[in-house]
């Protein structure tokens, strides 16, 4: 039996070795865990191939010896095995193809984002942090120690040049439609609320009067509305802002002047230039000459802004002009003073953060790429074995039909229908799911399978295999 399956075992072993070496070399620039992944890929591949070999050999083992001697094989059982295993592998290919589109799309989006955000690429954002002595649950507790520690730190350095509180919220048309019933009044058109500290607004030449600065220090939320929002739209916008900014405030939250007074001041401004927005989704606008601007200070914070101080990523609000300012503020002494040394705050420039996201996405893409390669190789090998098996089981019938002039398609109608139908169904599912990469992969997969099936039956090697068996 080993002699019969030896050619297939050699191919399977070489394939497993290739995938192991390829994935390891590809990931040499990545952490050690990804090099380990390469070795694991080879092990998993070998296991799958061994399982396939075992199942194939089992078909022969469970068959009656007398039947095998007479040349009678359990055709239905063999065909059912091929169909089931082939359908299983194709299903996994479909699932992988549908998933792989997302990281591929995200890579393109982050590349666009890196270009759009080049003006703030040297600013630093919180990339990650540990819970330290604080429990993970304390993050959501608006009165917790971690909230208090970050608030105290920021409040102390809020007026220092290069220490910024800035983020933005984009209300899309979809958001407005979904939230219409959630608020008393809702603006009719999409808008962006830029939340920014006075020292950040100063860097973009948005001038604030002393009266406005004094108001923010007294806990009043000063909101600038562009002059293009007027009439009924202005009334609805003010109503929405007041309601949404007071939503969820509780007596147990960290107390600020705003949470005690709940006062607002709305000022109309006349836009003169485009302002960079911190919308961190590529589909959202990057620039606007008429955003709504909330002038944020520690005194007019609520639990939302306090919680945003330790939000990681581009959407986090605690930002620094550069690494020099960050090192001054987050010195070992200050971190200990504000009980944040155990949280291991990791800040990175905007560019580094985007690069890190892209690297992670490429790694994900590489993993699923290897999976797809493995699955396609398995399917191709399965099709090759199917070709040999089908010819062996129907050798005499095929010989007569070939003598009578039957075409290749007529000779191998059953396996060709199986291959075409299953892959056609897979292609249809992928098309319905709008997976562009998946369509290309599945078309290539089908072409390779049909080509291998044809060559497996037409080559001299195929004939020798049949004769040997």
C-alpha positions in Angstrom: 0.0 0.0 0.0 2.8 2.4 0.8 4.2 2.0 -2.7 0.8 3.0 -4.1 0.6 6.2 -2.0 4.3 7.0 -2.0 4.2 9.6 -4.9 1.4 11.5 -3.0 3.1 11.3 0.3 6.3 12.8 -1.2 4.3 15.7 -2.7 2.5 16.3 0.6 5.7 16.2 2.6 7.4 18.7 0.3 4.4 21.0 0.4 4.4 21.0 4.2 8.1 21.7 4.3 7.7 24.5 1.7 5.0 26.2 3.7 7.0 25.9 6.9 10.1 27.5 5.4 8.2 30.1 3.4 6.1 31.4 6.3 9.2 31.5 8.6 11.3 33.5 6.1 8.4 35.8 5.3 8.0 36.6 9.0 11.7 37.1 9.9 11.1 40.8 10.1 8.3 40.2 12.6 8.4 39.2 16.2 9.6 35.7 17.3 5.9 34.6 17.7 5.5 34.9 14.0 8.6 32.8 13.3 7.1 30.2 15.6 3.9 30.5 13.5 5.9 29.4 10.5 7.0 26.2 12.2 3.4 25.7 13.4 2.1 26.1 9.9 4.3 23.2 8.7 3.2 21.0 11.6 -0.5 21.8 11.0 -0.1 21.2 7.3 1.6 17.8 8.0 -1.2 16.8 10.3 -3.9 17.7 7.7 -2.0 15.8 5.0 -1.5 12.8 7.3 -5.3 12.9 8.1 -6.1 13.0 4.4 -3.8 10.0 3.8 -5.3 8.1 6.6 -8.8 8.7 5.4 -7.9 7.7 1.8 -6.1 4.5 3.0 -9.1 3.7 5.2 -11.3 3.3 2.2 -9.0 0.5 1.0 -8.6 -1.1 4.4 -12.4 -1.3 5.2 -13.1 -2.8 1.8 -13.5 -6.6 1.5 -10.3 -8.3 0.3 -12.2 -10.6 -2.1 -13.9 -7.6 -3.7 -10.5 -5.9 -4.1 -8.9 -8.9 -5.6 -11.7 -9.1 -8.2 -11.3 -5.4 -8.9 -14.5 -4.3 -7.3 -14.3 -1.1 -5.3 -16.9 0.6 -3.1 -17.5 3.4 -5.6 -20.3 5.2 -3.7 -18.2 5.3 -0.5 -15.2 6.6 -2.4 -17.2 9.2 -4.3 -19.0 10.3 -1.1 -15.6 10.7 0.7 -14.2 12.8 -2.2 -17.4 14.9 -2.3 -17.6 15.5 1.4 -13.9 16.4 1.8 -13.9 18.6 -1.3 -17.0 20.4 -0.1 -15.4 21.0 3.4 -12.2 22.4 2.0 -14.1 24.6 -0.5 -16.2 26.0 2.4 -13.1 26.9 4.3 -11.8 28.7 1.2 -15.0 30.7 1.0 -14.8 31.7 4.6 -11.2 32.7 4.3 -11.8 34.7 1.1 -14.7 36.6 2.8 -12.5 37.5 5.8 -9.4 38.5 3.9 -11.1 41.4 2.2 -11.4 43.3 5.4 -7.7 43.5 6.3 -6.8 44.2 2.7 -9.3 47.1 2.6 -8.0 48.4 5.9 -4.4 48.4 4.6 -5.5 50.6 1.8 -7.5 52.9 4.1 -4.6 53.3 6.6 -2.3 54.2 3.7 -4.7 56.9 2.7 -5.0 58.0 6.3 -1.2 58.3 6.7 -1.2 60.6 3.7 -4.1 62.7 5.0 -2.6 63.0 8.5 1.0 64.0 7.5 0.5 67.4 9.1 0.2 65.9 12.6 2.4 62.9 12.0 4.9 63.9 14.7 2.3 64.4 17.5 2.2 61.6 20.0 -0.9 59.6 21.0 -1.4 56.9 23.6 -0.7 53.6 21.8 -1.3 51.2 24.7 -1.3 50.8 28.5 -1.5 48.1 31.2 -4.1 47.9 33.8 -1.4 47.7 36.4 -2.8 47.7 40.0 -6.1 48.9 38.6 -8.6 46.3 37.5 -9.9 46.4 34.0 -13.4 47.0 35.4 -12.2 50.3 36.8 -11.8 51.7 33.3 -15.6 51.8 33.0 -16.1 53.1 36.6 -16.4 56.8 36.2 -15.3 57.4 39.8 -12.4 55.0 39.8 -8.8 55.7 40.8 -7.5 55.4 37.2 -10.0 58.1 36.1 -9.0 60.3 39.0 -5.2 59.8 38.4 -5.4 60.7 34.7 -7.7 63.7 35.4 -5.3 65.0 38.1 -2.3 64.6 35.8 -4.0 66.4 32.8 -5.5 69.1 35.0 -2.0 70.0 36.3 -0.5 70.3 32.8 -3.5 71.4 30.8 -2.1 74.9 30.2 1.4 73.7 29.3 2.4 74.3 25.6 2.4 71.0 23.7 0.0 69.2 26.0 -3.3 68.9 24.1 -6.7 67.5 24.6 -8.2 67.0 21.1 -10.5 64.6 19.3 -13.5 64.9 17.0 -16.9 63.2 16.5 -18.5 63.0 13.1 -22.3 62.6 12.9 -23.0 61.0 9.6 -26.3 60.9 7.8 -26.7 57.3 9.0 -26.0 58.3 12.6 -28.6 61.2 12.4 -31.2 58.8 11.0 -30.6 56.2 13.7 -30.6 58.7 16.5 -33.5 60.8 15.5 -35.8 59.1 18.0 -33.1 59.2 20.7 -33.1 63.0 21.2 -35.7 65.7 21.4 -34.3 67.4 18.4 -31.6 66.3 15.9 -29.7 68.4 13.2 -30.8 67.6 9.7 -27.3 67.5 8.1 -24.0 65.7 8.9 -21.7 67.7 11.2 -18.4 67.3 13.1 -17.8 68.4 16.7 -14.1 69.2 17.2 -13.3 69.0 20.9 -10.1 70.8 21.6 -8.2 72.5 24.5 -7.4 76.2 24.2 -3.6 75.6 23.7 -4.4 73.3 20.8 -6.8 75.8 19.2 -4.0 78.3 19.5 -1.7 76.2 17.3 -4.3 76.2 14.5 -4.7 80.0 14.9 -8.2 79.8 16.2 -8.3 82.8 18.6 -10.1 82.7 21.9 -10.9 85.9 23.9 -10.0 86.3 27.5 -13.7 86.2 28.3 -14.1 82.8 26.6 -11.0 81.4 28.5 -12.4 82.7 31.8 -15.8 81.1 31.0 -14.2 77.7 30.4 -12.2 77.9 33.6 -15.5 78.6 35.4 -16.9 75.3 34.1 -19.0 76.7 31.2 -19.0 74.7 28.0 -18.2 77.2 25.3 -19.4 75.9 21.9 -18.6 77.7 18.6 -21.1 77.3 15.9 -20.2 78.2 12.3 -22.4 81.0 10.7 -23.7 78.5 8.1 -25.8 76.9 10.9 -28.7 79.2 11.4 -32.5 79.3 11.9 -34.2 76.1 12.8 -31.0 74.1 12.1 -29.2 76.1 14.7 -32.0 75.6 17.3 -31.9 71.8 16.7 -28.1 71.7 16.9 -28.1 73.6 20.2 -30.8 71.3 21.6 -28.9 68.2 20.5 -25.6 69.4 21.9 -27.1 70.3 25.3 -28.9 67.0 25.6 -26.1 64.7 24.4 -23.4 66.5 26.5 -25.4 66.0 29.7 -26.4 62.4 28.9 -25.3 59.8 31.4 -23.8 62.2 34.0 -24.3 60.8 37.6 -23.7 62.2 41.1 -21.1 59.4 41.6 -18.9 60.7 38.7 -15.7 62.8 39.4 -17.1 66.2 40.1 -16.2 69.2 38.0 -17.6 72.7 37.8 -19.5 71.8 34.7 -21.2 68.7 36.2 -22.3 70.9 39.0 -23.6 73.8 37.0 -24.4 72.3 33.5 -24.0 75.7 31.8 -23.4 76.3 28.1 -22.4 79.3 26.0 -22.9 79.3 22.3 -20.9 81.7 20.0 -21.2 82.1 16.3 -17.9 82.2 14.4 -17.1 83.0 10.8 -14.9 80.3 9.2 -11.9 81.6 7.2 -9.9 78.5 6.5 -10.0 74.7 6.7 -9.4 73.0 10.0 -7.9 69.6 10.4 -10.3 67.1 12.0 -9.3 64.1 14.1 -11.9 61.8 12.5 -10.0 58.5 12.5 -12.2 56.7 9.9 -11.1 57.2 6.3 -14.7 57.6 5.2 -15.1 60.6 7.4 -13.9 64.1 6.4 -10.4 65.1 7.3 -10.7 68.8 6.8 -13.6 71.2 7.3 -13.9 75.0 7.3 -17.0 74.9 9.5 -16.8 72.3 12.3 -18.6 72.8 15.6 -15.9 73.5 18.2 -16.2 72.6 21.9 -13.5 74.5 23.9 -12.5 71.8 26.4 -10.8 72.5 29.8 -10.5 70.3 32.9 -13.1 72.5 34.6 -15.8 71.8 32.0 -15.1 68.1 31.6 -17.6 65.3 32.3 -17.0 61.6 32.7 -16.8 61.3 28.9 -13.8 63.6 28.5 -12.1 62.2 31.6 -12.5 58.6 30.3 -11.1 59.8 26.9 -7.8 60.8 28.6 -6.7 57.1 28.7 -8.4 56.0 25.5 -5.7 54.6 23.2 -5.3 55.1 19.5 -5.9 58.1 17.2 -9.3 58.6 18.8 -7.8 59.2 22.2 -7.8 62.8 23.4 -4.6 63.0 25.4 -1.9 64.1 22.9 1.5 65.7 22.9 3.2 68.0 20.4 6.3 65.8 20.3 8.3 63.3 22.4 10.2 66.1 24.2 7.1 67.5 25.8 5.8 64.0 26.5 9.0 63.0 28.4 8.8 66.2 30.5 5.1 65.5 31.5 5.4 61.8 31.9 8.7 61.7 33.7 9.2 58.8 36.1 8.7 61.1 39.1 5.4 62.4 37.7 4.1 58.9 36.8 4.8 57.9 40.4 3.2 61.1 41.8 0.0 60.4 39.9 0.1 56.6 40.5 0.5 55.8 36.8 3.9 54.1 36.9 2.4 50.7 37.0 0.2 51.4 34.0 3.2 51.4 31.6 1.9 54.2 29.3 3.2 53.7 25.8 3.0 56.7 23.6 3.8 56.8 19.9 3.8 59.3 17.1 0.8 59.4 14.8 3.0 58.0 12.0 4.3 55.2 14.2 0.9 54.3 15.3 -0.5 54.1 11.8 2.6 52.1 10.7 2.0 49.7 13.6 -1.6 49.2 12.5 -0.5 48.6 9.0 2.1 46.1 10.1 -0.5 44.2 12.1 -2.8 44.1 9.1 -0.1 42.8 6.9 0.7 40.1 9.4 -3.0 39.1 9.4 -3.1 39.2 5.6 0.1 37.0 5.5 -1.5 34.4 7.9 -4.7 34.1 5.9 -2.7 34.1 2.6 -0.8 31.0 3.8 -4.1 29.4 4.8 -5.5 30.0 1.3 -2.3 28.7 -0.3 -2.5 25.6 1.8 -6.2 25.0 1.0 -5.7 25.5 -2.7 -2.8 23.0 -2.7 -4.9 20.5 -0.8 -7.8 21.0 -3.3 -5.4 20.6 -6.3 -4.0 17.4 -4.8 -7.5 16.1 -4.0 -8.5 16.8 -7.6 -5.4 15.0 -8.9 -6.2 12.0 -6.7 -9.8 12.1 -7.8 -8.7 12.0 -11.4 -6.5 8.9 -10.9 -9.2 7.2 -8.7 -12.0 7.9 -11.1 -10.0 6.5 -14.0 -9.0 3.4 -12.0 -12.6 2.7 -10.9 -14.0 3.1 -14.4 -11.1 2.0 -16.4 -12.8 -0.5 -18.7 -15.9 1.7 -19.3 -13.7 4.7 -20.1 -11.6 2.6 -22.4 -14.6 1.6 -24.4 -16.1 5.1 -24.5 -12.7 6.5 -25.6 -12.6 4.0 -28.4 -16.1 5.0 -29.5 -14.9 8.6 -29.8 -16.3 10.2 -26.6 -14.8 13.6 -25.8 -12.9 14.4 -22.6 -15.9 16.2 -21.2 -18.2 13.2 -21.9 -15.7 10.8 -20.4 -15.4 12.6 -17.1 -18.8 14.2 -16.7 -19.3 13.2 -13.1 -16.1 14.7 -11.6 -16.2 17.7 -13.8 -19.8 18.4 -12.7 -18.7 18.1 -9.0 -15.8 20.5 -9.5 -17.7 23.0 -11.5 -20.9 23.0 -9.4 -19.2 23.4 -6.0 -16.8 26.1 -7.3 -19.6 27.8 -9.1 -21.6 27.9 -5.9 -18.5 29.2 -4.0 -18.0 31.9 -6.6 -21.7 32.9 -6.4 -21.5 33.2 -2.6 -18.3 35.3 -2.9 -19.9 37.6 -5.5 -23.0 38.1 -3.4 -20.7 39.0 -0.5 -18.8 41.6 -2.7 -15.4 40.2 -2.0 -13.2 41.4 -4.8 -10.1 39.5 -3.6 -12.2 36.4 -3.0 -13.5 36.5 -6.6 -9.9 36.5 -8.0 -8.8 33.7 -5.7 -11.8 31.5 -6.5 -11.4 32.0 -10.3 -7.7 31.1 -10.0 -8.6 28.2 -7.8 -11.1 26.8 -10.3 -8.8 27.3 -13.3 -5.9 25.5 -11.5 -8.1 22.6 -10.5 -9.5 22.1 -14.0 -6.0 22.3 -15.4 -4.6 19.8 -12.9 -7.6 17.5 -13.6 -6.9 17.6 -17.3 -3.2 17.1 -17.1 -3.5 14.4 -14.5 -5.5 12.3 -17.0 -3.6 13.2 -20.1 0.1 13.0 -19.1 2.3 9.9 -19.4 2.7 10.0 -15.6 -1.0 9.5 -15.1 -1.0 6.5 -17.4 1.9 5.0 -15.5 0.2 5.5 -12.2 -2.9 3.7 -13.4 -0.9 0.8 -14.8 1.1 0.6 -11.6 -2.0 0.4 -9.5 
